[in-house]
Amino acid sequence: MTPEEEEIIRRRQKSRAVMTALLLVAMCILFYLITIVRIGTAG
């Protein structure tokens, strides 16, 4: 495998990791907001 191909693969892996992290953060925020709304309406 050439260095150029390795760089392309490494770049794809990094972008996939960043997207996974952003998705995880978005889900945490969503669950947090849902919890706040449910607690607010219960009281």
Protein Blocks (a to p, Z undefined) as FASTA:
>chain_A
ZZklmmmmmmmmmmmmmmmmmmmmmmmmmmmmmmmmmmmmmZZ
